Amino acid sequence: EKHISIQRQLADLEKLADLNEAEKKPCPLCPEEKFKACYNHKLHRHLQNLHWKISVEFEGYRMCICHLPCRLIKPNVVGDQTFSKMGAHYHCIICSATITRRTDMIGHINRHVNKGETESRFITAPAPKSSHEVLKESDAEVQVHPNYSTPQKTDSYFNPKMKLNRNQAIFYRGVTNLTVTVFLLGIMGLQWAKHLRSSVKVTINDCNENSVTMIRENCHLNKMKVIPKTKEDDTDEAVGDGEENIGTIEVTKMDANVIMHLRSFDFIHLDPFGTSVNYLDAAFRNVRNLGIVSLTSTDISSLYAKAQHVALRHYGCNIVRTEYYKELAARIVIAAVARAAARCNKGIEVLLAVALEHFVLVVVRVLRGPSPADDSAKKIKYLIHCQWCEERVFQGGSNMVEENPYQQLPCDCHGSMPGKTAVILGPLWSAALFNTGFLRRMLLETVQYGLEETQPLLKTLICEAECTTLKQFSIHISADENKQEECGVYIKTPDTQLGTGESYLVQRKRKSNEAIRNATKRPKFENSAEHPAFYYNIHRHSIKGMNMPKLNKFLSYLSEAGYRVSRTHFDPMGVRTNAPLAQFKTILVKYSTPTYTGGQAEGTVHLAEDLQVGDHVQAAVDDKAGDGEILEDNKSGVTATITKDCSASCAAD
């Protein structure tokens, strides 16, 4: 029977004390030495204020605090006498455990709910049908636990914030268009099998028994046939009688490193909880030539320079917090991937690198052979970062010790500032982060499937890869891009408007030795067309007391000055350009307007002291003052005129 402290209503608790009789009654939940017998009105206030108001509610029942000798605390020895104090406690309605504090009792009940233990032998009401919640994402339905977003409290972790990551991975298959063997995890494997059906052989792996059981149930929920583990296992893994299987999925239960050592895959996606460096060696050991390895790292505390010692331990990289820390994180992960591939005599070609708030996604194509491995290893370099102006440059490829490494930086902060002004970061990946053809064909697939959530990000990535603005972006594919070659694989794309056809591979067989050598040797003009490394934040380099121009207008100003420029997905206010920081600040100062009347002269004073942009900035200001240039803002309609006589201009204003 349930304890007397567990009641549905306050009236049920009062019935235990027989308050209807006009005589003194003791409290049913307190011993005589704690609360003496009293009349009805006083006992009613006692039950309501001491027991009922601080009770814990669960499924219509109230677990009131109990002072009866159900739980003895440790006795106190004073002199020759021993005193045993009765401790206040709660009785759990599910497991009959006694908990002293109310907050601990609430946490105790929540743990029961998270584990699915909501049934009580004391409750006669029917229990809920299932504690699992069904979520839908990209036409795939999955059952999750109530605490699916808390990995510390559940075996099956599902993060809704990673939806963008999962949606992007669906369309890698549309780019390759081969009958491939895929190694995936969780809901992403269900999405691949449901969208691509028999064209792929999907293997979903997890080392936890509860997670494997949940994966099998989700396969049946999505009308997928689960392939038995062994041929002798003839158990019924189909969906059900009268229903047709959409596809087949193989579900395995073993360590991910073990299965990647045992089998060869064309596509591998790694999405562990935290860092993925523990699985890189096994992933590149048996991945096939021209295969794709995709990995998601969620250890953003170390990658974003919040835990620098963890980044040094996992990636062997020295980092500090910079304005371009997200791109720095992506290059750290790619450098670790390149080193793991080189240990297996394989090179990589980076197809995609995305760093958002919650994860870092990297997609690479694998090139087999020592020559591609050497080429990839040469692209891992150290970065010299100025801590004053945040200018940065990759170290030269020479192994000789330089007498003054500060000479490589475009800025002169070392000469004008005291002490050491720069730090060495890395090792980092120094080559391009995107492949334009790969991104454009991904955009084709997203339009074909009607997934509008991913298209803005892909358009930004394409503009970033080509280092152009969004106004110059075109969804039409030119005739020159009709047939592209990537790593010895000829890829044909449609020459009509976007979405009228599918991109497909013409040839996927292993080339001869001469063809592979020719494919791995990149033309020289491709290096010059690579997007500039890193970006500048326009707010970080703005001038105090001056209104900076709109970001899109500032991009056009940089483009008119002859520099390549684009926005970046790493930072909403970031500008990726090949212009030096001094020229970047010069153009920013040139097209900035004073905030208030007295701020024009004051802004000129702070220009030489705080910004440290040198003679270029002063010359730009002098030229602008001499020419009396008029800057017009089309959106705001404000016109600012700068003349030689600053005081007269301020007075006129």
C-alpha positions in Angstrom: 0.0 0.0 0.0 1.0 3.6 -0.6 2.3 5.7 2.2 -0.2 7.9 4.0 1.8 11.0 3.0 0.8 10.4 -0.7 -2.7 11.8 -1.3 -4.7 13.3 -4.2 -6.4 16.2 -2.4 -6.0 18.1 0.9 -9.4 16.8 2.0 -8.0 13.2 1.8 -5.2 14.2 4.1 -7.7 15.8 6.5 -9.8 12.7 6.7 -6.9 10.9 8.2 -7.0 13.3 11.2 -10.8 13.1 11.6 -11.2 16.9 11.7 -15.0 16.6 11.9 -14.9 15.7 15.6 -14.7 18.6 18.1 -11.8 17.4 20.0 -8.0 17.6 19.9 -6.4 15.5 17.2 -2.7 14.8 16.5 -1.1 15.3 13.1 -1.1 12.1 11.0 2.4 12.9 9.5 4.1 14.3 12.6 5.2 12.5 15.9 3.7 13.6 19.2 6.9 15.2 20.4 7.1 17.4 17.3 3.5 18.5 17.0 1.1 18.1 19.9 -2.6 17.4 19.5 -4.7 20.4 18.9 -8.1 21.5 17.7 -9.4 21.4 14.1 -8.7 24.9 13.0 -5.1 24.8 14.1 -4.5 21.3 12.7 -6.1 22.4 9.4 -3.5 25.3 9.1 -0.7 22.9 10.1 -1.6 20.4 7.4 -2.1 23.0 4.7 1.0 25.1 5.4 3.6 22.6 6.5 2.6 19.5 4.6 0.5 20.3 1.5 2.1 23.5 0.3 5.6 22.0 0.0 4.5 18.7 -1.5 5.7 17.3 -4.8 3.1 16.6 -7.5 3.2 13.6 -9.9 0.3 12.5 -12.1 -2.4 13.9 -9.9 -0.8 12.7 -6.6 0.8 14.9 -4.0 3.8 13.5 -2.0 3.7 15.5 1.2 6.6 15.9 3.6 6.6 13.3 6.4 8.1 13.7 9.9 7.3 10.2 11.1 10.1 7.8 12.1 10.4 6.3 8.7 13.9 7.5 8.1 16.4 7.8 11.0 19.4 10.1 10.6 22.8 9.5 12.2 22.5 9.6 16.0 24.3 12.4 17.9 26.3 11.5 20.9 26.4 14.2 23.6 28.3 13.0 26.7 26.9 9.7 27.8 23.5 10.2 26.1 22.6 9.3 22.5 19.9 11.3 20.7 18.2 10.1 17.5 16.6 12.9 15.6 13.8 12.2 13.2 14.5 13.7 9.7 11.8 15.2 7.5 11.5 13.3 4.2 9.4 12.5 1.1 8.2 9.0 0.0 8.6 8.3 -3.7 5.4 7.2 -5.3 7.3 5.0 -7.9 10.1 3.2 -6.0 9.1 4.0 -2.3 12.5 5.6 -1.6 12.8 8.3 1.0 14.3 11.6 0.0 15.1 14.4 2.5 15.0 17.6 0.3 12.3 18.8 -2.0 14.6 19.7 -4.8 16.2 16.3 -4.6 12.8 14.7 -4.7 11.9 16.6 -7.8 15.2 15.5 -9.5 14.5 11.9 -8.4 11.1 11.9 -10.0 12.5 13.5 -13.2 15.1 10.7 -13.5 12.3 8.2 -13.3 10.5 10.0 -16.1 13.7 10.2 -18.3 14.2 6.5 -17.9 10.6 5.8 -18.9 9.7 4.6 -15.4 6.4 6.3 -14.9 4.3 3.4 -13.8 3.6 3.0 -10.0 2.1 0.0 -8.3 0.1 2.3 -6.2 -1.6 4.1 -9.2 -4.7 2.4 -10.5 -5.2 4.8 -13.4 -4.0 3.6 -16.8 -0.5 4.6 -17.8 0.3 6.5 -20.9 0.7 4.4 -24.1 4.3 5.4 -24.7 6.8 7.8 -23.3 8.5 8.2 -26.8 7.9 11.4 -28.8 7.7 11.1 -32.6 9.5 13.9 -34.5 9.6 14.4 -38.3 12.5 15.8 -40.2 12.9 15.7 -44.0 10.1 13.2 -44.4 11.8 10.8 -41.9 10.0 10.1 -38.6 11.9 9.1 -35.5 11.0 8.1 -32.0 12.9 9.9 -29.3 12.9 9.9 -25.5 11.5 12.9 -23.6 15.0 14.0 -22.8 16.4 13.5 -26.3 18.3 16.9 -26.2 20.2 16.0 -23.1 23.0 13.5 -23.8 24.0 13.1 -20.2 20.6 11.6 -19.3 19.7 9.4 -22.3 21.3 6.8 -24.6 19.8 8.2 -27.8 20.7 11.8 -28.4 18.9 14.0 -30.9 19.8 17.6 -31.4 17.2 19.7 -33.3 19.8 22.4 -33.9 21.8 20.1 -36.1 19.0 19.9 -38.7 21.0 22.1 -41.1 23.9 19.8 -40.9 21.8 16.7 -41.6 20.0 18.4 -44.5 23.2 19.2 -46.2 24.5 15.7 -46.0 21.5 14.3 -47.8 22.6 16.0 -51.1 26.2 14.8 -51.1 24.7 11.7 -52.7 23.1 13.7 -55.5 26.6 15.0 -56.4 28.2 11.6 -56.6 25.2 9.6 -58.0 26.7 6.2 -57.6 25.6 2.9 -56.1 27.8 3.3 -53.0 28.2 1.8 -49.6 27.4 4.4 -47.0 28.4 4.4 -43.3 26.2 6.8 -41.3 24.8 7.4 -37.8 21.3 7.8 -36.5 18.6 9.8 -38.3 20.9 10.7 -41.2 21.0 7.1 -42.3 17.2 7.0 -42.3 17.1 10.1 -44.5 19.6 8.7 -47.0 17.8 5.4 -47.3 14.4 7.0 -47.6 15.4 9.6 -50.2 17.8 7.5 -52.3 16.3 4.0 -51.7 18.0 1.2 -53.6 20.8 3.4 -55.1 22.7 3.3 -51.8 23.5 0.6 -49.3 23.2 2.3 -45.9 24.9 1.0 -42.7 23.9 2.5 -39.4 26.2 1.7 -36.4 26.0 2.4 -32.7 27.8 0.8 -29.8 24.9 1.2 -27.4 22.3 -1.6 -27.2 19.4 0.8 -26.3 20.3 3.0 -29.2 20.5 0.1 -31.7 17.0 -1.0 -30.5 15.7 2.5 -31.1 17.3 2.6 -34.5 15.5 -0.6 -35.5 12.2 0.7 -34.3 12.7 3.9 -36.3 13.5 1.8 -39.4 10.2 0.0 -39.0 8.4 3.3 -38.4 9.7 4.6 -41.7 8.8 1.3 -43.5 12.5 0.3 -43.9 13.6 -3.3 -43.9 16.5 -4.1 -41.5 19.0 -6.5 -42.9 19.8 -9.3 -40.4 23.3 -9.4 -38.9 24.1 -12.9 -40.2 22.7 -15.2 -42.9 21.6 -17.7 -40.3 19.5 -15.1 -38.6 16.1 -15.5 -40.3 14.1 -13.4 -37.9 11.3 -11.2 -39.2 12.8 -7.8 -39.7 10.3 -6.6 -42.3 7.8 -3.7 -41.7 4.7 -5.7 -41.4 2.2 -7.7 -43.4 0.6 -5.9 -46.3 3.1 -3.0 -46.3 5.8 -2.5 -48.8 9.4 -1.8 -47.8 10.8 1.5 -49.1 14.5 0.5 -48.6 16.9 -1.6 -46.7 19.2 -0.6 -43.9 21.9 -2.6 -42.1 22.0 -1.9 -38.4 25.2 -3.0 -36.5 26.3 -2.8 -32.9 30.0 -2.4 -32.6 32.7 0.2 -32.1 32.9 2.6 -35.1 36.6 2.1 -35.4 36.2 -1.6 -35.6 33.6 -1.6 -38.4 35.6 1.0 -40.4 38.6 -1.3 -40.2 36.6 -4.4 -41.3 34.8 -2.9 -44.3 35.4 -0.5 -47.1 33.0 2.4 -47.7 32.5 5.0 -50.4 31.0 7.5 -48.1 31.6 7.9 -44.4 29.9 10.4 -42.1 31.1 10.8 -38.6 28.9 12.6 -36.1 30.1 11.8 -32.6 29.4 13.7 -29.4 32.4 16.0 -29.1 35.6 15.6 -31.1 35.9 13.3 -34.1 39.7 12.9 -34.1 39.5 9.5 -32.4 37.9 8.0 -35.6 40.0 9.6 -38.3 42.6 6.9 -38.6 40.0 4.2 -39.0 38.0 6.2 -41.4 40.9 6.8 -43.8 42.2 3.2 -43.5 39.6 1.6 -45.7 37.8 4.4 -47.5 37.8 3.8 -51.2 39.6 5.9 -53.8 37.6 9.1 -54.6 35.4 8.4 -51.7 34.0 11.1 -49.5 34.6 11.5 -45.7 32.3 13.9 -43.9 32.7 14.7 -40.2 31.0 16.9 -37.7 32.8 18.2 -34.7 30.7 19.6 -31.8 33.6 20.4 -29.4 33.3 24.1 -30.0 34.7 25.0 -26.6 38.1 23.9 -27.7 37.8 24.8 -31.4 36.6 28.3 -30.6 39.5 28.9 -28.3 37.5 28.8 -25.0 39.5 25.7 -23.9 42.9 26.1 -25.5 44.6 23.3 -23.6 41.9 20.9 -25.0 42.6 22.0 -28.6 46.3 21.4 -28.0 45.6 17.9 -26.6 43.1 16.8 -29.4 44.4 18.6 -32.4 48.0 19.5 -31.5 47.3 23.1 -32.4 48.0 26.4 -30.6 45.2 28.9 -30.9 44.0 32.2 -29.4 40.6 34.0 -29.7 40.6 36.1 -32.8 38.0 37.9 -34.9 38.1 35.0 -37.4 37.9 32.2 -34.8 35.2 30.2 -36.7 37.3 29.9 -39.9 40.3 29.1 -37.7 38.3 26.2 -36.2 37.5 24.9 -39.6 41.1 25.0 -40.7 42.2 23.2 -37.5 39.8 20.3 -38.2 40.9 20.1 -41.9 44.6 20.0 -40.8 43.8 17.1 -38.5 42.0 15.3 -41.3 44.9 15.9 -43.7 47.4 14.5 -41.3 45.3 11.4 -40.7 44.9 10.8 -44.4 48.6 11.3 -45.0 49.4 8.6 -42.5 47.4 6.2 -44.7 49.1 7.4 -47.9 46.1 9.4 -49.0 45.5 13.0 -49.9 42.4 15.1 -49.6 40.5 17.7 -51.5 38.3 19.9 -49.4 34.8 20.2 -50.8 33.0 22.0 -48.0 33.8 23.5 -44.6 31.1 25.1 -42.5 31.5 26.5 -39.0 28.3 27.6 -37.3 27.3 28.2 -33.7 26.8 24.6 -32.7 29.1 22.5 -35.0 32.0 22.5 -37.5 31.2 20.4 -40.6 34.0 19.3 -43.0 33.6 17.3 -46.2 36.7 16.0 -48.1 37.3 13.8 -51.1 39.9 11.1 -50.7 42.8 10.9 -53.2 44.8 7.7 -53.0 48.5 7.7 -53.4 51.6 9.2 -51.8 51.8 12.1 -54.2 48.4 13.5 -53.2 49.3 12.8 -49.6 52.5 14.9 -50.0 50.6 17.7 -51.7 48.1 17.8 -48.9 50.7 17.8 -46.2 52.5 20.8 -47.8 49.3 22.8 -47.4 49.5 22.6 -43.6 51.3 25.7 -42.4 51.6 27.9 -39.4 49.9 31.3 -39.1 51.5 34.6 -37.8 48.8 36.6 -36.1 49.3 40.2 -34.9 47.6 40.8 -31.6 47.4 44.5 -32.0 45.7 45.0 -35.4 44.7 41.3 -36.0 46.6 41.2 -39.3 47.5 37.7 -40.3 49.6 35.8 -42.8 50.7 32.2 -43.3 54.4 31.5 -42.8 56.5 30.8 -45.9 57.2 27.3 -47.0 60.9 27.5 -46.2 62.3 25.4 -43.4 65.1 27.8 -42.7 64.9 29.9 -39.5 64.2 33.5 -40.2 66.0 36.3 -38.3 62.9 38.5 -38.1 59.6 36.7 -38.8 57.7 39.9 -38.2 58.8 41.0 -41.7 56.2 38.6 -43.1 53.3 40.6 -41.6 52.0 43.5 -43.7 51.6 45.7 -40.7 54.4 47.6 -38.8 53.0 47.1 -35.3 56.3 45.4 -34.1 58.2 48.6 -34.9 55.7 51.0 -33.3 54.5 48.9 -30.3 56.6 47.8 -27.4 57.4 44.1 -26.8 56.3 41.1 -28.8 53.3 41.8 -30.8 52.5 38.6 -32.8 51.9 34.9 -32.0 52.2 31.8 -34.1 49.0 29.8 -34.5 48.6 26.3 -36.0 49.3 24.1 -37.7 46.4 25.0 -40.0 45.1 24.2 -43.4 46.2 27.0 -45.7 44.4 26.1 -49.0 40.8 26.7 -50.1 37.9 25.6 -48.0 35.3 25.2 -50.8 34.8 23.6 -54.1 32.6 25.7 -56.3 31.4 22.9 -58.6 30.5 20.7 -55.7 28.5 23.5 -54.1 26.7 24.4 -57.3 25.6 20.8 -57.8 24.5 20.6 -54.2 22.3 23.7 -54.9 20.8 21.9 -57.9 19.8 19.0 -55.6 18.3 21.2 -53.0 16.1 23.0 -55.6 15.1 19.6 -57.0 14.0 18.3 -53.6 12.4 21.7 -52.7 14.5 22.2 -49.5 14.4 26.0 -49.1 16.1 26.1 -45.7 19.5 25.1 -47.0 19.5 27.2 -50.2 20.5 30.6 -48.6 23.5 29.0 -46.9 24.6 27.3 -50.1 24.3 30.6 -52.1 26.5 32.3 -49.5 29.0 29.5 -49.7 29.1 29.7 -53.5 29.7 33.5 -53.4 32.3 33.0 -50.7 34.1 30.3 -52.8 34.1 32.5 -55.9 34.7 35.7 -53.8 31.9 37.6 -55.4 28.9 39.4 -54.0 25.4 38.0 -54.0 24.3 40.5 -56.7 26.7 38.8 -59.1 25.5 35.3 -58.2 23.8 33.5 -61.0 21.9 30.2 -60.8 22.5 29.5 -64.5 25.3 27.2 -65.4 27.5 28.3 -68.2 28.6 26.2 -71.1 32.2 26.1 -69.8 30.9 24.4 -66.6 29.0 21.8 -68.5 31.7 19.3 -68.1 34.0 19.6 -65.1 36.8 17.4 -63.9 37.5 16.8 -60.2 40.3 14.4 -59.2 40.2 12.5 -62.5 36.3 12.2 -62.4 34.4 13.8 -65.2 31.1 15.3 -64.0 28.4 16.4 -66.3 26.0 19.1 -65.2 22.9 20.2 -67.0 23.2 23.2 -69.4 19.6 24.3 -68.8 18.1 26.3 -66.0 18.5 25.2 -62.4 16.5 22.2 -61.4 15.7 20.8 -64.9 18.1 17.8 -64.6 20.4 15.9 -62.4 24.2 16.0 -62.3 25.8 12.7 -62.7 29.2 11.1 -63.0 30.3 9.7 -66.4 33.1 7.6 -65.2 34.1 6.2 -61.8 36.5 3.4 -62.6 40.1 3.6 -61.5 42.3 5.4 -63.9 45.6 4.3 -65.2 48.7 5.6 -63.5 49.3 8.3 -66.1 45.7 9.5 -65.8 45.8 9.6 -62.0 49.0 11.6 -62.1 47.5 14.1 -64.6 44.4 14.4 -62.5 46.2 15.0 -59.2 48.3 17.8 -60.8 46.2 20.9 -60.5 46.5 23.7 -63.1 48.4 26.7 -61.9 45.5 29.1 -62.6 43.3 27.4 -60.0 45.6 28.5 -57.1 45.2 32.1 -58.2 41.4 31.7 -58.3 41.2 30.5 -54.7 39.3 32.6 -52.3 41.4 34.7 -49.9 42.1 33.2 -46.5 40.2 34.6 -43.5 38.1 37.7 -43.3 37.7 41.0 -41.5 34.9 42.1 -39.2 33.7 45.5 -40.2 32.6 46.4 -36.7 36.0 45.4 -35.3 37.7 48.0 -37.4 35.2 50.8 -37.4 36.1 54.3 -36.2 34.8 55.8 -33.0 32.5 58.7 -33.7 32.0 57.8 -37.3 29.0 56.1 -39.0 30.4 53.3 -41.2 28.6 52.6 -44.5 26.2 49.8 -45.1 27.9 46.4 -45.6 26.7 45.9 -49.1 27.8 49.4 -50.1 31.2 48.8 -48.5 31.6 45.6 -50.5 31.0 47.6 -53.7 33.5 50.2 -52.7 36.1 47.5 -52.2 35.3 46.0 -55.5 35.6 49.4 -57.2 39.0 49.7 -55.7 40.1 46.6 -57.5 39.9 44.0 -54.8 38.1 40.7 -54.7 35.4 40.8 -52.0 32.5 38.7 -50.7 30.5 38.1 -47.6 31.2 35.0 -45.4 28.9 32.6 -43.6 31.4 32.5 -40.7 30.4 36.0 -39.6 27.3 38.0 -40.6 29.4 41.2 -40.5 32.5 39.7 -41.9 34.2 40.7 -45.3 36.4 38.2 -47.1 38.8 40.2 -49.3 42.3 40.1 -50.6 42.9 43.7 -49.6 45.4 44.3 -46.9 44.2 45.5 -43.5 45.6 49.0 -44.1 43.7 49.4 -47.4 40.6 47.9 -45.8 40.7 50.6 -43.1 41.5 53.4 -45.6 38.4 52.7 -47.6 36.3 52.3 -44.5 37.5 55.7 -43.2 37.0 57.3 -46.6 33.3 56.3 -46.8 32.4 56.9 -43.1 30.5 59.9 -42.0 30.7 61.7 -38.6 28.1 60.8 -36.0 27.7 64.3 -34.6 28.8 67.9 -35.3 31.9 67.9 -33.2 33.0 64.4 -34.0 34.5 65.2 -37.4 37.7 66.9 -36.1 37.8 64.5 -33.1 37.6 61.5 -35.4 40.6 62.8 -37.4 42.6 63.1 -34.2 41.9 59.5 -33.1 42.7 58.3 -36.6 46.4 58.5 -36.3 46.7 57.4 -32.7 44.3 54.5 -32.3 44.0 52.9 -35.7 47.7 52.8 -36.6 47.0 52.7 -40.4 50.0 54.9 -41.2 50.4 57.3 -44.1 47.8 55.6 -46.3 45.0 56.6 -44.1 46.2 60.1 -43.6 46.7 60.5 -47.4 43.2 59.2 -48.0 41.8 61.7 -45.5 43.8 64.6 -47.0 42.7 63.7 -50.5 39.1 63.5 -49.4 39.4 66.9 -47.6 41.1 68.5 -50.6 38.7 67.3 -53.2 35.7 68.3 -51.2 34.1 65.0 -52.1 30.4 64.6 -51.6 29.2 61.2 -50.4 25.6 60.3 -50.8 23.7 57.5 -49.1 20.8 56.4 -51.3 19.0 54.7 -48.4 19.3 57.4 -45.7 19.3 60.4 -47.9 22.1 62.1 -45.9 24.8 64.1 -47.6 28.1 65.0 -45.9 30.5 67.5 -47.5 34.1 67.6 -46.3 36.1 70.8 -47.0 39.5 72.0 -46.1 38.3 74.3 -43.4 36.9 71.8 -40.9 35.7 74.4 -38.3 33.8 76.4 -40.9 32.2 73.2 -42.2 31.1 72.2 -38.6 29.7 75.7 -38.0 27.8 75.6 -41.2 26.4 72.3 -40.3 
